[in-house]
Amino acid sequence: MTATSPAGQRHTPLEMLARLVAFDTVSHKSNLALIDFVEDYLAGWGISSTRFPNEAGDKAALFATIGPQDRGGIVLSGHTDVVPVEGQAWSRDPFTLHVADGRAYGRGAVDMKGFVALALALVPDFLSAGLTTPIHLFLSYDEEVTCLGVVDGIAAMGRTLPRPTAVIVGEPTSLDIADAHKGIRTFLTRITGFAAHSSKPQLGASAVHAGALLAAELDRMQEEAKDRPDRSGRFDPPYDTIHLGKFHGGIARNILADRAELSWEIRTLPDSDPDSGPARFASLAKTVLFRMQKTAPSSAIETVMTSDVPGLSPDPGSTAERLAMRLSGRNQTIAVAYATEAGHFQRAGLPTVVCGPGSIDQAHQPDEYITLEQLQAGETFMRRLMAECRAA
């Protein structure tokens, strides 16, 4: 037990949020200090945890159960990583929670340490409630970059861990119930050409020219996607999106570039084929490479998928949807434009919705905040869950 979390220590949701915000868990950094704190805090209440470390050993996901240990219950899932603050004009230290004008400011306050703080702060009440259906806490890492921090824990559910009956991913939805979002795949394409003087292009192969051809294809794919709109009217924009975010290459105007890189993504509707776009890109890459190798046999084009986040498909009447409706008081669902870890849970056959306090409009912004009103509404949501799990 560490001095930072005495046995059985209680925290209000706001106090817990302050503790969590104080951990600088930007995605490229370790989250282990936060995980240590949570693990010790739970142990102080007699709750054991299971860690799922990443390959490097500098990050970990954590799973814990409150209530009966011999059955599956409701997962409250939240990520511990946050986006960077560099280059943003913060009014105050982003890793010190500041409360003013009905708002709690800090990096991760709304995305999504607010939800995690609520779940952790209510652990003593969950314990004393005499739950008959367990509440599982699942904290992940790397959601902001790859969404892969949940996969090992999900794989263990139904094997070494109980198989849940429903999952609530607490991304900020203002406690509306999201049952659908697009999937996203991200890619890095590296092009190797052969340098030569620009007056004699036949002596080399330009990686930048090759990259331009591939970039133009991505643009064509995007324009064509607009002709295949989603007819449900739930998505904005109502079609798949293809985006080239970075294109680097070349060192001088009069030198054929021997290196270029493209960083790009495809966001697909739940019923779109996520393989079709990458396959089309790969086919053109082969054609472009064939042309390059006519003058520079050593040329190469390599594309690596850097993340694969499945979409979340509507599952009307699912256990998770019906539960979230009772807890939130909503009678309808929404679709959200951003991707979450929910698709990974659904891919594993687990009924899943996205529902959490705060607005996504405040996420990733300087002076990020969650309103105290939404934090209180989130606590009400958690207490209704506690009542459900006690009465079940």
TORDODREN-534322 format. One record per residue (C-alpha): z, x, y. Coordinates in Angstrom, 1 decimal, always signed. Layout:
// residues N
REC     zz     xx     yy
REC      Z      X      Y
...
***
This chain:
// residues 392
REC     zz     xx     yy
REC   +0.0   +0.0   +0.0
REC   -0.9   +1.4   +3.4
REC   +1.1   +1.1   +6.6
REC   -1.8   -0.8   +8.2
REC   -1.2   -3.9   +6.0
REC   +2.4   -4.5   +4.9
REC   +3.0   -6.7   +1.9
REC   +2.6  -10.4   +2.6
REC   +1.7   -9.9   +6.3
REC   +0.3  -12.9   +8.0
REC   -2.4  -12.9  +10.7
REC   -3.8  -15.7  +12.8
REC   -7.6  -16.0  +12.6
REC   -7.9  -14.3  +16.0
REC   -5.6  -11.5  +15.0
REC   -7.5  -10.9  +11.8
REC  -10.8  -11.0  +13.8
REC   -9.4   -8.3  +16.1
REC   -8.5   -6.1  +13.1
REC  -12.0   -6.5  +11.6
REC  -13.9   -5.9  +14.8
REC  -12.0   -2.7  +15.3
REC  -13.7   -1.2  +12.3
REC  -17.1   +0.3  +13.3
REC  -19.1   -0.9  +10.4
REC  -22.6   -0.5  +11.8
REC  -24.9   -0.6   +8.8
REC  -25.7   +3.2   +8.7
REC  -22.0   +4.0   +8.6
REC  -19.4   +3.5   +5.8
REC  -17.5   +0.3   +5.5
REC  -14.8   +1.7   +3.3
REC  -12.0   +1.7   +5.9
REC  -12.5   -2.0   +6.3
REC  -12.6   -2.6   +2.6
REC   -9.4   -0.5   +2.1
REC   -7.7   -2.7   +4.7
REC   -8.8   -6.0   +3.1
REC   -8.0   -4.7   -0.4
REC   -4.5   -3.7   +0.7
REC   -4.0   -7.0   +2.6
REC   -4.9   -9.0   -0.4
REC   -2.7   -6.8   -2.7
REC   +0.2   -7.6   -0.4
REC   -0.2  -11.2   -1.4
REC   -0.5  -10.3   -5.1
REC   -4.3  -10.7   -5.2
REC   -6.4   -8.1   -7.1
REC   -9.9   -7.2   -6.0
REC  -13.0   -5.8   -7.7
REC  -15.1   -3.3   -5.8
REC  -18.9   -2.8   -6.2
REC  -19.7   +0.6   -4.6
REC  -23.1   +1.7   -3.6
REC  -24.8   +4.7   -5.3
REC  -23.7   +7.1   -2.6
REC  -20.1   +5.9   -2.8
REC  -19.7   +5.5   +1.0
REC  -19.9   +1.7   +1.0
REC  -18.6   -1.1   -1.2
REC  -18.7   -4.8   -1.7
REC  -15.4   -6.6   -2.7
REC  -14.7   -9.7   -4.8
REC  -11.4  -11.4   -5.1
REC  -10.1  -14.8   -6.4
REC   -7.4  -17.0   -5.1
REC   -6.2  -19.6   -7.6
REC   -7.0  -20.0  -11.3
REC   -8.5  -16.8  -12.8
REC  -10.1  -18.5  -15.8
REC  -12.8  -20.6  -14.1
REC  -15.5  -20.5  -11.5
REC  -14.9  -21.9   -8.0
REC  -16.3  -21.7   -4.5
REC  -17.5  -18.4   -3.1
REC  -17.0  -17.7   +0.6
REC  -19.5  -14.9   +1.2
REC  -19.7  -12.7   +4.3
REC  -21.2   -9.3   +5.1
REC  -19.0   -6.6   +6.7
REC  -21.8   -4.6   +8.4
REC  -22.9   -5.1  +12.0
REC  -25.9   -4.1  +14.0
REC  -25.8   -1.1  +16.4
REC  -24.5   -1.2  +20.0
REC  -26.5   +1.8  +21.2
REC  -28.8   +1.0  +24.1
REC  -27.0   -2.2  +24.9
REC  -25.2   -2.9  +28.1
REC  -21.7   -3.9  +26.9
REC  -19.1   -4.8  +29.6
REC  -16.3   -3.5  +27.4
REC  -15.7   -1.5  +24.3
REC  -17.6   -3.4  +21.6
REC  -15.1   -2.5  +18.9
REC  -12.0   -3.9  +20.7
REC  -11.8   -7.7  +20.6
REC  -11.5   -9.2  +24.1
REC  -10.6  -12.8  +24.7
REC  -11.5  -14.5  +27.9
REC  -12.9  -17.9  +29.1
REC  -12.6  -19.5  +25.7
REC  -14.6  -16.7  +24.0
REC  -13.7  -13.8  +21.7
REC  -16.0  -10.8  +22.5
REC  -16.8   -7.9  +20.1
REC  -19.5   -6.5  +17.9
REC  -19.6   -8.7  +14.8
REC  -17.4  -11.4  +16.3
REC  -20.0  -14.1  +15.4
REC  -22.2  -12.2  +13.0
REC  -20.2  -12.5  +10.9
REC  -16.6  -11.2  +11.0
REC  -15.5  -14.5  +12.5
REC  -16.1  -16.2   +9.2
REC  -14.6  -13.4   +7.2
REC  -11.5  -13.4   +9.4
REC  -11.0  -17.1   +8.9
REC  -11.2  -16.8   +5.1
REC   -8.8  -13.8   +5.1
REC   -6.3  -15.3   +7.5
REC   -6.0  -18.4   +5.4
REC   -5.3  -16.6   +2.2
REC   -1.5  -17.2   +2.4
REC   -2.2  -21.0   +2.8
REC   -4.7  -20.9   -0.1
REC   -2.0  -19.3   -2.2
REC   +0.6  -21.9   -1.4
REC   -1.7  -24.8   -1.8
REC   -1.6  -24.8   -5.6
REC   -5.4  -24.6   -6.0
REC   -6.9  -26.1   -9.2
REC  -10.4  -24.9   -8.2
REC  -10.4  -21.2   -7.2
REC  -11.7  -19.9   -3.9
REC  -13.5  -16.6   -4.3
REC  -13.9  -14.1   -1.4
REC  -17.0  -11.9   -1.6
REC  -17.6   -9.3   +1.1
REC  -20.8   -7.3   +1.1
REC  -22.5   -4.5   +3.0
REC  -26.0   -3.6   +4.3
REC  -26.9   -7.3   +5.0
REC  -28.4   -6.2   +8.3
REC  -30.7   -3.7   +6.8
REC  -31.6   -4.4   +3.2
REC  -29.5   -7.4   +2.0
REC  -28.9   -5.5   -1.2
REC  -25.1   -5.1   -0.9
REC  -24.6   -8.4   -2.8
REC  -26.8   -7.8   -5.8
REC  -24.3   -5.9   -8.0
REC  -21.6   -8.4   -7.4
REC  -23.9  -11.4   -8.1
REC  -25.1   -9.7  -11.3
REC  -21.5   -9.6  -12.5
REC  -20.9  -13.3  -11.9
REC  -20.8  -15.1  -15.2
REC  -20.3  -11.8  -17.0
REC  -17.3   -9.8  -15.8
REC  -16.5  -12.2  -13.0
REC  -16.2  -16.0  -13.1
REC  -19.5  -17.9  -12.5
REC  -19.1  -19.9   -9.3
REC  -19.9  -23.5   -9.0
REC  -21.1  -23.2   -5.4
REC  -21.6  -20.5   -2.7
REC  -21.2  -20.8   +1.1
REC  -22.7  -18.0   +3.0
REC  -20.9  -18.0   +6.4
REC  -23.6  -16.9   +8.7
REC  -23.3  -18.5  +12.2
REC  -24.9  -22.0  +12.1
REC  -22.4  -23.8  +14.4
REC  -21.2  -25.2  +11.1
REC  -24.5  -27.0  +10.5
REC  -25.7  -26.8   +6.9
REC  -28.7  -24.6   +6.3
REC  -30.4  -25.2   +3.0
REC  -33.6  -23.3   +3.7
REC  -34.8  -20.0   +5.3
REC  -37.7  -17.7   +5.0
REC  -37.8  -14.7   +2.7
REC  -38.5  -11.2   +4.1
REC  -40.0   -8.1   +2.6
REC  -40.1   -4.9   +4.6
REC  -42.5   -2.0   +4.0
REC  -43.0   +1.6   +5.1
REC  -46.6   +3.0   +4.7
REC  -47.1   +6.7   +4.9
REC  -50.6   +8.0   +5.4
REC  -51.6  +11.7   +4.8
REC  -54.8  +12.8   +6.3
REC  -56.3  +16.2   +7.0
REC  -56.3  +17.8  +10.4
REC  -59.6  +18.9  +12.1
REC  -61.1  +19.2  +15.5
REC  -62.1  +15.9  +16.8
REC  -65.6  +17.2  +17.5
REC  -66.1  +17.7  +13.8
REC  -64.5  +14.6  +12.1
REC  -66.5  +15.3   +8.9
REC  -64.1  +18.3   +8.2
REC  -61.0  +16.1   +8.0
REC  -59.6  +12.6   +7.7
REC  -57.6  +10.9  +10.4
REC  -54.4   +9.2   +9.3
REC  -54.3   +7.3  +12.6
REC  -57.8   +5.9  +12.1
REC  -56.7   +4.8   +8.6
REC  -53.5   +3.3  +10.0
REC  -55.5   +1.4  +12.6
REC  -57.6   -0.2   +9.9
REC  -54.5   -1.3   +8.0
REC  -52.9   -2.5  +11.2
REC  -55.9   -4.6  +12.0
REC  -55.7   -6.2   +8.5
REC  -52.1   -7.1   +9.1
REC  -53.2   -8.8  +12.3
REC  -55.9  -10.7  +10.5
REC  -53.4  -11.8   +7.8
REC  -51.1  -13.2  +10.6
REC  -53.9  -15.2  +12.2
REC  -55.0  -16.6   +8.9
REC  -51.4  -17.6   +8.0
REC  -51.4  -19.9  +11.1
REC  -54.0  -22.0   +9.3
REC  -51.6  -22.6   +6.4
REC  -48.6  -24.3   +8.2
REC  -45.5  -25.7   +6.5
REC  -45.8  -29.4   +6.7
REC  -42.1  -30.2   +6.5
REC  -41.7  -29.5  +10.2
REC  -38.4  -27.6   +9.6
REC  -39.5  -24.1  +10.4
REC  -40.3  -22.4  +13.7
REC  -42.9  -21.0  +13.6
REC  -44.1  -23.2  +10.7
REC  -46.0  -20.5   +8.9
REC  -45.6  -17.0   +7.3
REC  -45.3  -14.2   +9.8
REC  -46.6  -10.7   +9.4
REC  -45.4   -8.1  +11.9
REC  -46.1   -4.4  +12.5
REC  -43.1   -3.0  +14.2
REC  -43.7   +0.7  +14.4
REC  -46.9   +2.8  +14.2
REC  -46.5   +6.6  +14.6
REC  -49.1   +9.3  +14.2
REC  -51.0  +12.1  +15.8
REC  -50.1  +15.1  +18.0
REC  -53.1  +15.4  +20.4
REC  -56.1  +13.5  +21.5
REC  -58.6  +16.1  +20.1
REC  -57.0  +16.6  +16.7
REC  -57.6  +14.3  +13.7
REC  -54.1  +13.2  +12.8
REC  -52.8  +14.4   +9.4
REC  -49.8  +12.1   +9.4
REC  -49.2   +8.4  +10.3
REC  -46.5   +5.9   +9.4
REC  -46.5   +2.1   +9.7
REC  -43.3   +0.0   +9.4
REC  -44.1   -3.6   +8.8
REC  -42.8   -6.9   +7.4
REC  -43.8  -10.2   +5.9
REC  -41.6  -13.3   +6.3
REC  -42.6  -16.1   +3.9
REC  -41.8  -19.7   +3.7
REC  -39.8  -20.7   +0.6
REC  -42.9  -22.1   -1.2
REC  -45.2  -19.2   -0.2
REC  -46.2  -16.5   -2.7
REC  -44.4  -13.3   -1.5
REC  -46.7  -11.1   -3.5
REC  -50.1  -12.2   -2.0
REC  -49.8  -10.4   +1.3
REC  -48.6   -7.0   +0.0
REC  -51.3   -7.2   -2.7
REC  -54.0   -7.8   -0.1
REC  -52.7   -4.9   +2.0
REC  -52.7   -2.6   -1.1
REC  -56.3   -3.6   -1.9
REC  -57.5   -2.5   +1.5
REC  -55.4   +0.6   +1.4
REC  -57.3   +1.7   -1.8
REC  -60.6   +1.1   +0.1
REC  -59.5   +3.1   +3.1
REC  -58.2   +5.9   +0.9
REC  -61.5   +6.1   -0.9
REC  -63.2   +6.7   +2.4
REC  -60.7   +9.3   +3.5
REC  -61.1  +11.2   +0.3
REC  -64.8  +11.7   +0.8
REC  -64.0  +14.3   +3.5
REC  -60.4  +15.1   +2.6
REC  -59.7  +14.9   -1.1
REC  -56.0  +15.5   -0.6
REC  -55.5  +12.4   +1.5
REC  -53.0   +9.8   +0.4
REC  -51.6   +6.4   +1.3
REC  -48.2   +5.4   -0.1
REC  -46.4   +2.1   +0.6
REC  -42.8   +1.6   -0.3
REC  -41.0   -1.8   -0.1
REC  -37.8   -1.0   +1.7
REC  -36.1   -4.4   +1.3
REC  -36.8   -7.7   -0.6
REC  -34.8  -10.7   +0.6
REC  -35.7  -13.9   -1.2
REC  -36.0  -17.1   +0.8
REC  -33.7  -20.0   +0.4
REC  -35.3  -23.2   -0.9
REC  -34.0  -26.7   -0.3
REC  -31.9  -28.0   -3.2
REC  -31.1  -31.6   -2.3
REC  -27.9  -32.9   -3.7
REC  -26.7  -29.6   -5.0
REC  -23.0  -28.9   -5.5
REC  -23.0  -26.6   -2.5
REC  -24.8  -29.0   -0.2
REC  -22.6  -32.0   -1.1
REC  -19.5  -29.8   -0.7
REC  -20.6  -28.4   +2.7
REC  -21.4  -31.9   +4.0
REC  -17.9  -33.1   +3.2
REC  -16.3  -30.0   +4.8
REC  -18.4  -30.0   +7.9
REC  -18.8  -33.7   +8.4
REC  -22.6  -33.3   +8.6
REC  -25.0  -35.7   +6.8
REC  -28.2  -33.6   +7.1
REC  -29.4  -30.1   +6.6
REC  -31.3  -27.6   +8.7
REC  -33.6  -24.7   +8.2
REC  -33.0  -21.4  +10.0
REC  -35.5  -18.7  +11.1
REC  -33.5  -15.7  +10.0
REC  -33.0  -14.4   +6.5
REC  -29.6  -14.2   +4.7
REC  -28.1  -13.1   +1.4
REC  -28.2  -16.8   +0.3
REC  -31.6  -16.3   -1.4
REC  -30.1  -13.7   -3.7
REC  -27.4  -16.2   -4.9
REC  -29.9  -18.9   -5.4
REC  -32.2  -16.6   -7.3
REC  -29.3  -16.1   -9.7
REC  -29.1  -19.9  -10.2
REC  -26.1  -20.5   -8.0
REC  -26.1  -23.5   -5.7
REC  -26.0  -22.0   -2.2
REC  -26.0  -23.1   +1.4
REC  -25.6  -21.2   +4.7
REC  -22.8  -22.6   +6.9
REC  -20.5  -20.8   +9.3
REC  -18.9  -20.9  +12.8
REC  -20.6  -19.7  +15.9
REC  -24.2  -19.6  +17.1
REC  -26.8  -17.1  +16.0
REC  -27.9  -17.1  +19.6
REC  -25.0  -14.8  +20.4
REC  -25.6  -12.4  +17.4
REC  -27.0   -8.9  +18.0
REC  -26.5   -9.3  +21.7
REC  -24.5   -7.1  +24.1
REC  -21.1   -8.8  +24.7
REC  -21.5  -10.7  +21.4
REC  -19.0  -13.5  +21.1
REC  -17.7  -16.5  +19.2
REC  -16.2  -19.4  +21.1
REC  -12.6  -20.2  +20.3
REC  -13.7  -23.8  +19.8
REC  -16.0  -22.7  +17.0
REC  -13.3  -20.5  +15.5
REC  -11.0  -23.5  +15.4
REC  -13.7  -25.6  +13.9
REC  -14.2  -23.0  +11.3
REC  -10.4  -23.1  +10.5
REC  -10.7  -26.9  +10.1
REC  -13.6  -26.3   +7.7
REC  -11.5  -23.8   +5.6
REC   -8.5  -26.1   +5.5
REC  -10.7  -29.0   +4.2
REC  -12.0  -26.6   +1.6
REC   -8.4  -25.9   +0.6
REC   -7.7  -29.6   +0.3
REC  -10.8  -30.1   -1.9
REC   -9.9  -27.2   -4.2
REC   -6.3  -28.5   -4.5
REC   -7.3  -32.0   -5.3
REC  -10.2  -31.1   -7.7
***
